[in-house]
Amino acid sequence: MEKIAKDVMNAAQLAASLEVSATPKPGNVHRNADYPSTKFEHFLSGAVALGPAISSAASQGIKVGSDVIKYNEIGIGKYVKQAVQDVKSWHNGGNTHLGSIMLFVPLSASAAILKKRESKIMVESLRKEVVKVMEATTTQDTLDFYDAVSSLNLGWLGEIRLKDRPDINSSHSINQIKNSGITFFEIMQSSSEWDGISHELTNGLSASFTIGYPSFIETYTEIQDVNVATVNAFLKILSEIPDTFIARKIGLEITHNISEAVKIGMPLSQKISEKSKKILDECRGMLSEKGQAEIVEMDEELRRSAGNLNPGTTADITAASLMIALLTGFRV
């Protein structure tokens, strides 16, 4: 394995491990909290299992950086699919890493391109490469992505009812994708208004690069504590971007139309964001004893809520933020 691909793989595995280890991330699995069917060890297993696919995506990036292949030959969807299948085969805890994988794969290819061309990965350059990689995705990437998601049987995704956009849960999707020629970037664009991961992928990982990563680095620089910095980065992202996973989960109790479901659930998701902002503004989050107590209370409150309100999208963006830090030189 070429050193570049190995380094990128290590960054992804470590980012996923540090994210789930951060305690207490309100509403999510962490070192001191599990859900009945999805536990801390499932996330650790998945963090390791996604490594080979990330390495393969990075190897494709090396080829782009060496002018052996073009951007549209990377195969983002292929490696998302591989990572999803590998994670699924290594634990019985359900879907633990789909969102993180979707963010990690283009990040991995982009980092490898830069490392091959310039030897050093700078934050702004990395973001620009992510944009190039995503805009060059193909119809085959869409097919592979749909195949990956359908293998997970994610009923909570609901029904996508958008003109000329395939429904992941529909048996007719494959032919519709082939006939329309829709790319992975385009399918992400069509869902970006109601899905935070899709929004990240079509906007240069905006929250990861401009909210999560700077927050993590700033807090770590101040206190030299990875756990504190990760939880605060999580809260910062949540405070500025209401979690679409929570909104979807609430709304799907009322309608199976995914875009309508998110609209229904968004007011409660916004209240959770306001709570996060208050903890950061008034108590500096994990940087004060009062803030730590407020975060523990928030964690318990989200777990007591009907349906368990876990900000899963925020966790995925936090993981991507950590990966950006690691790719650009941060070390624990």
Residue pairs with C-beta under 8 A, 6 or more apart in sequence:
1 9
1 55
2 59
2 62
4 58
4 62
4 112
4 115
4 116
5 55
5 56
5 58
5 59
5 62
5 112
6 55
7 115
8 54
8 55
8 58
8 61
8 108
8 111
8 112
8 115
8 327
9 51
9 52
9 54
9 55
9 58
9 108
10 51
10 326
11 111
11 323
11 326
11 327
12 50
12 51
12 54
12 104
12 107
12 108
12 323
13 47
13 48
13 50
13 51
13 54
14 322
14 326
14 332
15 104
15 319
15 320
15 322
15 323
15 325
15 326
16 43
16 46
16 47
16 50
16 97
16 100
16 104
16 319
17 44
17 47
17 48
18 226
18 230
18 322
18 332
19 100
19 230
19 315
19 318
19 319
19 322
20 28
20 29
20 30
20 40
20 43
20 44
20 47
20 315
21 30
21 31
21 227
21 230
22 30
22 226
22 227
22 230
22 231
22 234
22 318
23 30
23 31
23 32
23 33
23 227
23 231
24 30
24 32
24 33
24 231
24 295
24 296
24 299
25 230
25 231
25 234
25 299
25 311
25 315
25 318
26 234
26 235
26 238
26 276
26 295
26 298
26 299
26 301
26 302
26 311
27 246
27 298
27 299
27 302
27 303
27 308
27 309
27 310
27 311
28 310
28 311
28 312
28 315
29 35
29 38
29 39
29 40
29 42
29 43
29 310
30 40
31 40
33 40
33 299
33 303
34 40
35 308
35 310
37 93
37 94
38 93
38 94
38 96
39 93
41 91
41 93
42 91
42 92
42 93
42 94
42 96
43 93
43 96
43 97
45 87
45 90
45 91
45 93
46 87
46 90
46 91
46 93
46 96
46 97
47 97
48 90
49 83
49 86
49 87
49 89
49 90
49 91
50 83
50 86
50 87
50 97
50 100
50 101
50 104
52 82
52 86
53 79
53 80
53 82
53 83
53 86
53 101
53 105
54 79
54 83
54 104
54 105
54 108
55 108
56 79
56 82
57 74
57 75
57 76
57 79
57 105
57 106
57 108
57 109
57 112
58 108
58 109
58 111
58 112
59 112
60 69
60 73
60 74
60 75
60 79
60 109
60 112
61 74
61 108
61 109
61 110
61 111
61 112
61 113
61 116
61 133
62 112
62 113
62 115
62 116
63 69
63 73
64 70
64 71
64 73
64 74
64 109
64 112
64 113
64 116
65 112
65 113
65 114
65 115
65 116
65 117
66 116
70 136
71 132
71 133
71 136
72 136
72 137
72 138
74 109
74 133
74 136
75 140
75 141
75 144
76 105
76 106
76 109
76 133
76 134
76 137
76 141
76 184
77 137
77 138
77 140
77 141
77 142
77 143
77 144
77 145
77 148
77 184
78 140
78 141
78 144
79 105
79 108
79 109
80 101
80 102
80 105
80 144
80 145
80 148
81 144
81 145
81 147
81 148
83 97
83 101
83 104
83 105
84 97
84 98
84 101
84 148
84 149
84 151
84 152
85 148
85 151
87 96
87 97
87 101
88 151
88 152
94 152
95 152
95 154
98 148
98 149
98 152
98 154
99 197
99 245
99 312
99 313
99 315
99 316
100 315
100 316
100 319
100 320
102 197
102 201
102 316
103 197
103 200
103 201
103 205
103 208
103 316
103 317
103 319
103 320
103 323
104 319
104 320
104 323
106 130
106 133
106 134
106 201
107 126
107 130
107 205
107 320
107 323
107 324
107 327
109 133
110 126
110 129
110 130
110 132
110 133
111 121
111 126
111 129
111 327
113 129
113 133
114 120
114 121
114 122
114 125
114 126
114 129
115 121
118 125
121 327
121 328
121 329
122 328
123 209
123 213
123 324
123 328
126 209
126 324
126 327
126 328
127 204
127 205
127 209
128 204
130 204
130 205
131 204
134 184
134 185
134 188
134 201
134 202
134 204
135 185
136 185
137 183
137 184
137 185
138 183
138 184
139 177
139 178
139 181
139 182
139 183
141 183
141 184
142 177
142 182
142 183
142 184
142 186
142 187
143 174
143 177
143 178
145 184
145 187
146 166
146 168
146 173
146 174
146 177
149 157
149 168
150 168
150 169
150 173
154 168
155 169
156 248
156 249
156 252
157 168
157 169
157 248
157 258
158 169
158 248
158 252
158 255
158 256
158 257
158 258
158 261
159 167
159 169
159 256
159 257
159 258
160 166
160 167
160 168
160 169
160 191
160 258
160 259
161 167
161 257
161 258
161 259
162 190
162 191
162 259
164 180
164 182
165 182
165 187
165 190
165 191
166 172
166 173
166 176
166 177
166 180
166 182
166 187
167 173
170 176
185 201
185 202
188 198
188 201
188 202
189 198
189 202
190 198
191 198
191 258
192 198
192 199
192 201
192 202
192 203
193 199
193 259
194 244
194 247
194 248
194 258
194 259
194 262
194 263
195 244
195 248
195 262
195 313
196 207
196 241
196 243
196 244
196 245
196 313
196 314
196 316
196 317
197 313
197 316
197 317
199 206
199 207
200 206
200 207
200 208
200 317
200 320
205 320
205 324
207 237
207 240
207 241
207 317
207 321
208 317
208 320
208 321
208 324
209 321
209 324
211 233
211 236
211 237
211 240
211 241
211 317
211 321
212 233
212 234
212 236
212 237
212 317
212 318
212 320
212 321
212 322
212 324
213 233
213 321
213 324
213 325
215 229
215 232
215 233
215 236
215 237
215 321
216 229
216 230
216 232
216 233
216 321
216 322
216 325
217 229
217 325
217 330
219 225
219 228
219 229
219 232
219 233
219 286
219 287
220 226
220 228
220 229
220 330
222 287
223 229
223 287
226 332
227 286
228 286
228 287
230 318
230 322
231 285
231 286
231 295
232 280
232 285
232 286
232 287
233 318
233 321
233 322
234 311
234 314
234 315
234 318
235 276
235 279
235 280
235 285
235 295
236 276
236 280
236 285
237 314
237 317
237 318
237 321
238 272
238 273
238 276
238 311
238 314
239 273
239 274
239 276
239 277
239 280
240 273
240 277
241 273
241 314
241 317
242 266
242 269
242 270
242 272
242 273
243 269
243 272
243 273
243 311
243 312
243 313
243 314
244 262
244 269
244 313
245 310
245 311
245 312
245 313
245 314
246 265
246 268
246 269
246 272
246 309
246 310
246 311
246 312
246 313
247 261
247 262
247 263
247 264
247 265
247 266
247 268
247 269
248 258
248 261
248 262
248 265
249 265
249 307
249 309
250 261
250 264
250 265
250 268
250 269
250 307
250 309
251 260
251 261
251 262
251 263
251 264
251 265
251 266
252 258
252 261
252 265
253 307
254 261
254 264
255 261
255 264
268 309
272 302
272 309
272 311
275 298
276 298
279 285
279 291
279 294
279 295
279 298
280 291
283 290
283 291
283 294
284 291
285 291
285 295
286 292
286 295
302 308
302 309
302 310
302 311
